[in-house]
Amino acid sequence: MTVKELKKLWETFDEDTFKELCAVTDEKEIEDRFYKELSFGTGGLRGVMGAGPNRMNKYTVARATKGYADYLHSEHSGNIFVAIAYDSRNNSRFFAETAAGVLAENKIKTFMFDVLMPTPVLSFAVRRLKCNGGIVITASHNPKEYNGYKIYDGRGCQLVPRFALAVTEKINAVTDYASVKIKNFESCVKDGDVTIIGDGVLNEFLAEVKKQSLYEKPSELKIVYTPLHGTGNIPVRRILEGMNVSVVKEQEKPDGNFSTVRSPNPEEKDALNLGIEQAKRENADLVLGTDPDCDRVGTAVLHGGEYVPLTGNQMGALLVNFVLSRKKDELKENSVIVKTIVTGELGAKIAEDYSLSVDETLTGFKYIGEKINKYEDTGEKNYVLGYEESYGYLIGTHARDKDAVVSSMLICQMASFYKNQGKTLIDALNEIYEKYGYYADALDTFVLKGKDGAEKIGKITFSLREKGAKLFDGVENVKDFIDYSVGVADLPKENVLKYVFEDGSWSAVRPSGTEPKLKVYYSVRGKDMAEAETKLKKIQSILKGEAEC
């Protein structure tokens, strides 16, 4: 069908869809809604909310759920159970109820949280309730216009490619969006198709998180915390009980419009602006912010009279150092940390100093979760910690996804540990640099929306492949040019290019799996930070030129 034909078909679905689509007159907007269907990326199904197959709406959610139901029936016999959670975004509860209604029509029973719940709690709940899978309605840290749909396997891990492909095939077989049956949610509850999950699962989750505690001595540490209108408010505050924590009241309550921030993404410093303002008034030592589904956490540290934001790579290195130093007597010969291929090298250097092995995965915490499952099954390695540069960390194996609850607890305990020594986390980071080397890490993001944007991303990556290592001739010596799309070691194929330089520095280029963006990552080493930053700027200028041409 053409774009115009698809638009006319969708206008017949229901009155609200008809009215919305009739009001859309911009040709580019119409094209973007209908030129493709939403597909699975590193974070599942994700997109702007609205009518059309390339949008998050009742019909795309129902279709995805029907495909997931068909997949579950193909893999399991007998009774099938799925756990469902949702965040504070607009329509999240509605989409969760829609998914439950579709599963009920397909003879699959669900356990559903009746209140907002962090993604890692869902991951925990899948295994705790012995479910065959799970669904979280969230778009994580994306702007307010977005929502998403994450699918989990029976071990609480997001679907890795071989399983996601099987689900995708089932979804693609559902060609008539409007034909998917959705049972009324109230009837689902009344008929026993849906069981509401009580407080017990969250309590058990927090008890498991508490087992990862590493430092509980009192300190004078003062913390300002913001849940950024999301799901972290209750669980993070509960796990930090006993510490001196104040909450940013303006951002405490759920708000799907995220009205106090440009974007609820703790990777972006301005998301913590209100927290920093409150910290200045209270002379707090640490500002902590979790994203809407509470799987990422960002921080700013009072140091030298200023609030200094820490990157995901820096916090990851600090956590590796703190966790390993506190657990050094418990570490085993087969202990391991796991990081992604676009995560900086500093944490790996620290782990190697403790004689740990370091495993690398593709981008997406599902791959780290898959590693945990493999280690448990084979006993070949003992998982200690996993992290990625995008502010996601998991210490312990209570979940199979990144967890800002356990991360918040350990960040605050770590800050207390150094506070009692008269140091800040910046002081601790500088000590790490002095011991293991100076790394300047950065991320450049190029937003390229719509069909034209997707085509431009394709042209840029094609051009970079053609140039290969020659791109840096006369600037830096490239030791290895790695194209992950052709397959590297035992990793799945993925559209990622990586330049590894002679001194161990690297840069990587990767289209986002969840947003219309091209991302360029850098981890550049120098004898001091000034040298590292100078080298970083040279490498950045070349890759920025390629992306902006």
C-alpha positions as CSV (number, residue, x, y, z in Angstrom):
1,M,0.0,0.0,0.0
2,T,1.1,3.6,-0.6
3,V,1.4,6.1,2.3
4,K,-1.9,7.7,1.3
5,E,-3.7,4.3,1.1
6,L,-2.4,3.3,4.6
7,K,-3.5,6.6,6.0
8,K,-7.1,6.1,4.6
9,L,-7.2,2.6,6.1
10,W,-6.1,3.8,9.5
11,E,-8.8,6.5,9.4
12,T,-11.4,3.7,9.5
13,F,-10.1,2.2,12.8
14,D,-11.9,4.4,15.3
15,E,-13.2,8.0,15.7
16,D,-10.3,9.3,17.6
17,T,-7.8,7.9,15.1
18,F,-9.9,9.4,12.3
19,K,-9.9,12.9,13.9
20,E,-6.2,12.8,14.7
21,L,-5.2,11.8,11.1
22,C,-7.5,14.2,9.5
23,A,-5.8,17.0,11.4
24,V,-2.4,16.0,10.1
25,T,-1.7,17.9,6.9
26,D,2.1,18.1,6.7
27,E,3.3,15.7,4.1
28,K,6.6,14.9,5.9
29,E,4.7,14.1,9.1
30,I,2.3,11.8,7.2
31,E,5.2,10.1,5.5
32,D,6.9,9.6,8.8
33,R,3.9,8.0,10.4
34,F,3.3,5.5,7.5
35,Y,6.5,4.8,5.6
36,K,7.5,2.0,7.9
37,E,6.3,0.0,11.0
38,L,7.9,0.3,14.4
39,S,10.6,-2.3,14.8
40,F,12.6,-3.8,17.7
41,G,15.8,-2.0,18.6
42,T,18.2,-2.2,21.5
43,G,15.3,-1.3,23.8
44,G,12.4,-3.1,22.2
45,L,9.5,-1.2,20.5
46,R,9.8,2.5,20.9
47,G,8.5,5.6,19.2
48,V,6.5,8.8,19.3
49,M,2.9,8.4,20.4
50,G,0.2,9.0,17.8
51,A,-1.8,7.3,15.1
52,G,0.0,5.2,12.4
53,P,2.1,2.1,12.1
54,N,5.3,4.0,12.9
55,R,3.9,5.4,16.1
56,M,3.1,4.0,19.6
57,N,-0.7,3.6,19.9
58,K,-3.3,1.1,20.9
59,Y,-3.0,-0.8,17.6
60,T,0.8,-1.1,17.5
61,V,0.8,-2.3,21.1
62,A,-2.0,-4.8,20.5
63,R,-0.3,-6.1,17.4
64,A,3.1,-6.5,19.1
65,T,1.3,-8.3,22.0
66,K,-0.5,-10.6,19.7
67,G,2.8,-11.5,18.1
68,Y,4.4,-12.0,21.5
69,A,1.5,-14.2,22.5
70,D,1.8,-16.4,19.4
71,Y,5.5,-16.7,20.1
72,L,4.9,-17.8,23.7
73,H,2.4,-20.4,22.6
74,S,5.0,-21.7,20.1
75,E,7.6,-22.1,22.9
76,H,5.5,-23.3,25.8
77,S,2.7,-25.7,26.5
78,G,0.2,-25.6,29.3
79,N,-0.4,-22.5,31.4
80,I,1.5,-19.4,30.3
81,F,2.1,-16.3,32.6
82,V,3.5,-12.9,31.8
83,A,4.3,-10.1,34.3
84,I,3.6,-6.5,33.2
85,A,4.8,-3.1,34.6
86,Y,4.6,0.5,33.4
87,D,6.1,3.9,34.1
88,S,4.8,7.4,34.5
89,R,4.6,8.3,30.8
90,N,1.4,9.4,29.2
91,N,-0.6,6.3,28.1
92,S,1.7,3.9,29.9
93,R,-1.1,2.5,32.1
94,F,-3.4,2.4,29.1
95,F,-0.9,0.5,27.0
96,A,-0.3,-1.9,29.9
97,E,-4.0,-2.7,30.1
98,T,-4.1,-3.1,26.4
99,A,-1.3,-5.7,26.5
100,A,-3.0,-7.5,29.3
101,G,-6.3,-7.6,27.4
102,V,-4.7,-9.0,24.3
103,L,-2.9,-11.7,26.3
104,A,-6.2,-12.6,28.0
105,E,-7.8,-13.1,24.6
106,N,-5.0,-15.4,23.8
107,K,-5.4,-17.5,27.0
108,I,-2.3,-16.1,28.7
109,K,-2.6,-15.0,32.3
110,T,-0.8,-11.9,33.6
111,F,0.5,-10.6,36.8
112,M,0.4,-6.8,36.7
113,F,1.6,-4.1,39.0
114,D,-1.2,-1.7,39.9
115,V,1.2,1.2,40.5
116,L,4.2,2.7,38.7
117,M,7.2,0.3,39.0
118,P,10.8,0.5,37.9
119,T,12.0,-1.7,35.0
120,P,14.5,-3.7,37.2
121,V,11.6,-4.6,39.6
122,L,9.8,-6.1,36.6
123,S,12.9,-8.1,35.7
124,F,13.0,-9.4,39.2
125,A,9.3,-10.1,39.3
126,V,9.4,-12.3,36.2
127,R,11.6,-14.8,37.9
128,R,10.1,-14.4,41.4
129,L,6.6,-15.1,40.0
130,K,7.9,-17.9,37.7
131,C,6.5,-16.2,34.6
132,N,7.3,-17.2,31.0
133,G,8.0,-13.6,30.1
134,G,7.4,-9.9,30.9
135,I,6.4,-6.6,29.4
136,V,7.4,-3.1,30.5
137,I,5.7,-0.1,29.0
138,T,8.3,2.7,29.0
139,A,10.5,4.8,26.8
140,S,13.2,5.0,29.4
141,H,14.9,8.4,29.2
142,N,13.3,9.6,25.9
143,P,11.4,12.9,25.6
144,K,7.7,13.1,26.6
145,E,6.4,12.4,23.1
146,Y,7.7,8.9,23.2
147,N,6.6,5.6,24.7
148,G,7.8,2.1,24.3
149,Y,7.3,-1.6,24.9
150,K,10.0,-3.8,26.2
151,I,9.7,-7.6,26.2
152,Y,11.5,-9.9,28.6
153,D,12.1,-13.6,28.6
154,G,11.4,-16.1,31.4
155,R,14.6,-15.1,33.2
156,G,13.9,-11.4,33.3
157,C,16.2,-10.5,30.5
158,Q,15.3,-8.4,27.5
159,L,15.1,-10.4,24.3
160,V,18.4,-10.8,22.5
161,P,18.4,-10.9,18.7
162,R,17.7,-14.6,18.1
163,F,14.6,-14.4,20.3
164,A,13.6,-10.9,19.2
165,L,13.7,-12.1,15.6
166,A,11.4,-15.0,16.3
167,V,8.9,-12.6,18.0
168,T,9.3,-10.1,15.1
169,E,8.3,-12.8,12.7
170,K,5.1,-13.5,14.7
171,I,4.3,-9.8,14.9
172,N,4.8,-9.4,11.1
173,A,2.4,-12.2,10.6
174,V,-0.3,-10.0,12.1
175,T,-1.2,-7.9,9.1
176,D,-4.5,-6.5,10.2
177,Y,-3.9,-4.1,13.1
178,A,-7.6,-3.5,13.8
179,S,-8.5,-7.2,14.0
180,V,-6.5,-7.9,17.2
181,K,-9.0,-8.7,20.0
182,I,-8.5,-6.8,23.3
183,K,-10.4,-7.9,26.4
184,N,-11.7,-5.2,28.7
185,F,-9.2,-4.8,31.5
186,E,-11.8,-4.7,34.3
187,S,-13.2,-8.0,33.0
188,C,-9.7,-9.4,32.9
189,V,-9.3,-8.7,36.6
190,K,-12.8,-9.9,37.4
191,D,-12.4,-13.2,35.4
192,G,-9.0,-13.9,36.9
193,D,-7.0,-13.3,33.7
194,V,-5.1,-10.6,35.5
195,T,-3.7,-10.8,39.0
196,I,-2.7,-7.6,40.6
197,I,0.8,-7.7,42.1
198,G,0.9,-6.5,45.7
199,D,3.6,-4.8,47.8
200,G,5.3,-8.1,48.5
201,V,7.4,-8.3,45.3
202,L,8.8,-4.8,45.7
203,N,9.6,-5.6,49.3
204,E,11.5,-8.7,48.3
205,F,13.3,-6.8,45.5
206,L,14.5,-4.2,48.0
207,A,15.6,-6.9,50.3
208,E,17.7,-8.4,47.5
209,V,19.2,-5.0,46.7
210,K,20.1,-4.5,50.3
211,K,22.2,-7.6,50.2
212,Q,24.6,-5.6,47.9
213,S,25.3,-3.0,50.6
214,L,29.0,-2.4,51.1
215,Y,29.3,0.6,53.5
216,E,26.8,1.6,56.2
217,K,28.9,3.7,58.6
218,P,27.3,7.0,59.4
219,S,28.6,10.1,57.6
220,E,27.7,13.8,57.2
221,L,26.9,13.2,53.5
222,K,23.9,15.3,52.3
223,I,22.0,14.1,49.3
224,V,19.5,15.7,47.0
225,Y,17.5,13.2,45.0
226,T,15.1,13.6,42.1
227,P,13.0,10.9,40.5
228,L,12.4,13.2,37.5
229,H,8.7,12.5,37.7
230,G,9.2,8.8,37.3
231,T,9.1,5.4,39.1
232,G,12.1,5.8,41.3
233,N,10.6,8.0,44.0
234,I,9.4,5.2,46.4
235,P,12.0,2.5,45.9
236,V,15.0,4.8,45.8
237,R,13.9,6.7,48.9
238,R,13.3,3.4,50.7
239,I,16.7,2.0,49.9
240,L,18.3,5.2,51.1
241,E,16.5,5.3,54.4
242,G,18.8,6.3,57.2
243,M,20.8,8.7,55.0
244,N,20.4,12.4,54.9
245,V,18.2,12.7,51.7
246,S,16.0,15.5,50.5
247,V,13.8,15.1,47.5
248,V,13.1,17.7,44.8
249,K,9.4,18.3,45.4
250,E,8.8,19.8,42.0
251,Q,9.9,16.5,40.4
252,E,8.6,14.1,43.0
253,K,5.2,13.3,41.6
254,P,4.5,11.4,38.4
255,D,4.1,13.6,35.3
256,G,4.0,12.2,31.8
257,N,4.7,15.6,30.4
258,F,7.9,15.9,32.5
259,S,7.0,19.6,32.8
260,T,10.0,20.7,34.7
261,V,12.7,19.4,32.3
262,R,13.6,19.6,28.7
263,S,14.1,15.8,28.7
264,P,14.0,13.4,31.6
265,N,17.4,12.0,30.7
266,P,20.0,12.0,33.6
267,E,22.7,11.8,30.9
268,E,22.0,15.4,30.2
269,K,23.2,17.9,32.8
270,D,20.2,20.2,32.6
271,A,17.9,17.4,33.7
272,L,19.5,17.8,37.2
273,N,19.2,21.6,37.2
274,L,16.5,21.8,39.9
275,G,18.3,19.2,42.0
276,I,21.5,21.3,41.7
277,E,19.7,24.5,42.7
278,Q,18.2,22.7,45.8
279,A,21.7,21.3,46.6
280,K,23.1,24.8,46.5
281,R,20.5,26.0,49.0
282,E,21.1,23.0,51.3
283,N,24.9,22.8,50.8
284,A,24.4,19.1,49.8
285,D,27.3,16.9,48.7
286,L,25.6,14.9,46.0
287,V,22.8,15.3,43.5
288,L,21.2,12.1,42.3
289,G,18.6,11.7,39.5
290,T,16.9,8.6,38.1
291,D,15.2,8.4,34.7
292,P,11.4,7.6,34.4
293,D,11.7,3.8,34.6
294,C,14.5,4.0,37.1
295,D,17.1,2.0,35.3
296,R,19.6,4.8,34.8
297,V,21.0,7.2,37.3
298,G,23.0,10.5,36.9
299,T,25.0,12.4,39.5
300,A,26.5,15.8,40.2
301,V,29.2,16.1,42.9
302,L,30.0,19.2,45.0
303,H,33.7,19.7,44.5
304,G,35.7,23.0,44.8
305,G,32.5,24.9,45.3
306,E,30.9,23.7,42.0
307,Y,28.5,20.8,41.2
308,V,30.4,18.7,38.8
309,P,28.5,16.1,36.7
310,L,30.0,12.6,36.3
311,T,29.7,10.8,33.1
312,G,28.5,7.2,32.9
313,N,32.1,6.0,32.2
314,Q,33.4,7.9,35.2
315,M,30.7,6.6,37.5
316,G,31.2,3.1,36.1
317,A,35.0,3.3,36.9
318,L,34.3,4.6,40.4
319,L,31.8,1.8,41.1
320,V,34.2,-0.9,39.8
321,N,36.9,0.5,42.0
322,F,34.7,0.8,45.1
323,V,32.9,-2.6,44.7
324,L,36.1,-4.5,44.0
325,S,38.0,-2.9,46.8
326,R,35.2,-3.6,49.3
327,K,34.7,-7.2,48.0
328,K,38.4,-8.1,47.4
329,D,38.3,-10.9,49.9
330,E,35.2,-12.4,48.3
331,L,36.5,-12.3,44.7
332,K,37.1,-15.6,43.0
333,E,39.6,-16.7,40.2
334,N,36.7,-16.7,37.8
335,S,35.2,-13.3,38.8
336,V,34.2,-11.1,35.9
337,I,32.9,-7.6,35.1
338,V,31.0,-7.0,31.9
339,K,30.9,-3.9,29.8
340,T,29.7,-2.9,26.3
341,I,31.9,-2.3,23.3
342,V,31.2,1.5,23.5
343,T,32.0,1.8,27.2
344,G,35.3,3.3,28.3
345,E,38.3,1.4,29.3
346,L,39.1,2.8,32.7
347,G,36.8,0.4,34.6
348,A,38.3,-2.5,32.7
349,K,41.8,-1.4,33.7
350,I,40.8,-1.4,37.4
351,A,39.2,-4.9,37.1
352,E,42.3,-6.3,35.5
353,D,44.4,-4.9,38.3
354,Y,42.2,-7.0,40.6
355,S,42.9,-10.0,38.4
356,L,39.3,-10.1,37.1
357,S,38.5,-10.9,33.5
358,V,36.5,-8.4,31.5
359,D,33.8,-9.5,29.0
360,E,32.5,-7.2,26.3
361,T,29.0,-7.2,24.8
362,L,27.2,-5.2,22.1
363,T,25.3,-2.1,23.2
364,G,22.1,-2.9,25.2
365,F,21.9,-4.3,28.7
366,K,20.1,-7.4,27.4
367,Y,23.5,-8.7,26.4
368,I,24.8,-8.2,29.9
369,G,21.8,-10.0,31.2
370,E,22.4,-12.8,28.7
371,K,26.0,-13.1,30.1
372,I,24.7,-13.4,33.7
373,N,22.3,-16.2,32.6
374,K,25.2,-18.0,30.8
375,Y,27.5,-17.7,33.8
376,E,24.8,-19.2,36.1
377,D,24.1,-22.1,33.7
378,T,27.7,-23.0,33.1
379,G,29.4,-21.9,36.3
380,E,32.4,-20.7,34.2
381,K,32.4,-17.2,35.6
382,N,31.3,-15.3,38.7
383,Y,29.5,-12.1,37.8
384,V,30.3,-9.1,40.0
385,L,29.3,-6.0,38.1
386,G,28.1,-4.9,34.7
387,Y,27.7,-1.4,33.2
388,E,27.4,0.7,30.1
389,E,28.4,4.3,29.4
390,S,24.8,5.4,29.2
391,Y,24.4,5.6,33.0
392,G,23.3,2.0,33.5
393,Y,24.8,-0.3,36.1
394,L,23.9,-3.6,37.8
395,I,25.7,-4.9,40.9
396,G,24.4,-8.3,41.9
397,T,22.1,-10.7,40.0
398,H,18.7,-9.9,41.5
399,A,17.8,-8.4,38.1
400,R,18.8,-9.0,34.5
401,D,18.6,-5.4,33.5
402,K,20.3,-2.2,34.7
403,D,19.1,-1.1,38.1
404,A,19.2,2.5,39.3
405,V,17.9,1.4,42.8
406,V,21.0,-0.7,43.6
407,S,23.2,1.8,41.8
408,S,21.8,4.8,43.9
409,M,22.4,2.9,47.1
410,L,26.0,2.1,46.2
411,I,26.8,5.5,44.8
412,C,25.6,7.1,48.1
413,Q,27.5,4.6,50.2
414,M,30.6,5.2,48.1
415,A,30.2,9.0,48.5
416,S,29.8,8.4,52.3
417,F,33.0,6.3,52.4
418,Y,35.0,9.0,50.8
419,K,33.3,11.8,52.8
420,N,34.5,10.1,56.0
421,Q,38.0,10.4,54.5
422,G,37.5,14.1,53.7
423,K,37.3,13.4,50.0
424,T,34.7,13.8,47.3
425,L,33.9,11.4,44.4
426,I,36.0,13.8,42.2
427,D,38.9,13.3,44.5
428,A,38.5,9.6,44.2
429,L,38.2,9.8,40.4
430,N,41.5,11.8,40.2
431,E,43.2,9.1,42.3
432,I,42.0,6.5,39.9
433,Y,43.3,8.6,36.9
434,E,46.7,8.9,38.6
435,K,46.9,5.2,39.1
436,Y,45.4,3.8,35.9
437,G,45.8,6.6,33.3
438,Y,43.8,9.6,32.1
439,Y,40.8,9.0,29.9
440,A,38.7,11.7,28.2
441,D,35.3,10.2,27.2
442,A,32.7,11.9,25.1
443,L,29.5,11.2,23.1
444,D,28.4,13.1,20.1
445,T,24.7,12.7,19.0
446,F,23.3,13.6,15.6
447,V,19.5,13.7,15.4
448,L,18.3,12.7,12.0
449,K,14.6,12.3,11.9
450,G,12.2,10.6,9.5
451,K,12.8,8.7,6.3
452,D,15.4,11.3,5.1
453,G,17.2,11.0,8.3
454,A,17.3,7.2,8.2
455,E,18.7,7.4,4.6
456,K,21.4,9.9,5.7
457,I,22.5,7.7,8.6
458,G,22.8,4.9,6.1
459,K,24.9,7.0,3.7
460,I,27.2,8.2,6.6
461,T,27.9,4.6,7.8
462,F,28.4,3.4,4.2
463,S,31.0,6.2,3.6
464,L,32.8,5.4,6.9
465,R,33.0,1.8,5.9
466,E,34.5,2.7,2.6
467,K,37.1,4.9,4.1
468,G,38.0,2.5,6.9
469,A,41.2,3.3,8.8
470,K,42.3,5.8,6.1
471,L,39.9,8.3,7.7
472,F,42.5,9.2,10.2
473,D,45.6,9.2,7.9
474,G,48.0,11.8,9.2
475,V,46.1,12.4,12.4
476,E,46.2,9.2,14.5
477,N,47.6,5.7,13.9
478,V,44.7,3.3,13.7
479,K,45.7,-0.2,15.0
480,D,42.3,-1.8,14.2
481,F,39.3,-0.9,12.2
482,I,36.4,-3.1,13.4
483,D,33.2,-3.6,11.5
484,Y,30.7,-5.4,13.8
485,S,28.2,-5.8,11.0
486,V,30.3,-8.7,9.5
487,G,30.5,-10.5,12.9
488,V,33.2,-10.2,15.5
489,A,34.1,-13.2,17.8
490,D,30.9,-14.6,19.2
491,L,29.0,-11.3,19.1
492,P,25.8,-10.9,17.0
493,K,26.2,-8.8,13.9
494,E,25.4,-5.1,14.5
495,N,25.8,-1.9,12.6
496,V,28.8,-0.5,14.6
497,L,32.2,0.7,13.5
498,K,35.1,1.1,15.8
499,Y,38.5,2.7,15.4
500,V,41.1,1.4,17.9
501,F,44.3,3.6,18.0
502,E,47.8,2.5,18.8
503,D,47.7,3.9,22.3
504,G,44.5,2.0,23.2
505,S,42.2,5.0,22.6
506,W,39.2,4.4,20.4
507,S,36.1,5.8,18.8
508,A,32.9,4.1,17.7
509,V,30.0,5.0,15.4
510,R,26.6,3.5,15.9
511,P,23.0,4.3,14.8
512,S,20.7,4.3,17.8
513,G,18.4,1.3,18.1
514,T,15.6,3.3,19.8
515,E,15.8,6.9,18.4
516,P,16.5,8.7,15.1
517,K,20.1,9.3,16.1
518,L,23.6,8.6,15.0
519,K,25.9,8.2,18.0
520,V,29.7,8.7,18.1
521,Y,31.5,7.5,21.2
522,Y,35.1,8.4,22.3
523,S,37.5,7.0,24.9
524,V,40.8,8.8,24.5
525,R,43.9,8.2,26.7
526,G,46.7,10.6,27.5
527,K,49.5,11.1,29.9
528,D,47.4,13.7,31.6
529,M,43.9,15.0,31.1
530,A,45.1,18.0,29.0
531,E,46.7,15.7,26.5
532,A,43.7,13.3,26.5
533,E,41.3,16.2,25.8
534,T,43.6,17.6,23.0
535,K,43.6,14.2,21.3
536,L,39.9,13.9,21.8
537,K,39.2,17.2,20.0
538,K,41.3,16.1,17.0
539,I,39.5,12.8,16.7
540,Q,36.1,14.5,17.2
541,S,36.7,17.0,14.5
542,I,37.2,14.3,11.9
543,L,34.1,12.2,12.8
544,K,31.9,15.3,13.3
545,G,32.9,16.4,9.8
546,E,31.8,13.0,8.4
547,A,28.5,13.1,10.2
548,E,27.7,16.7,9.4
549,C,28.7,16.6,5.7
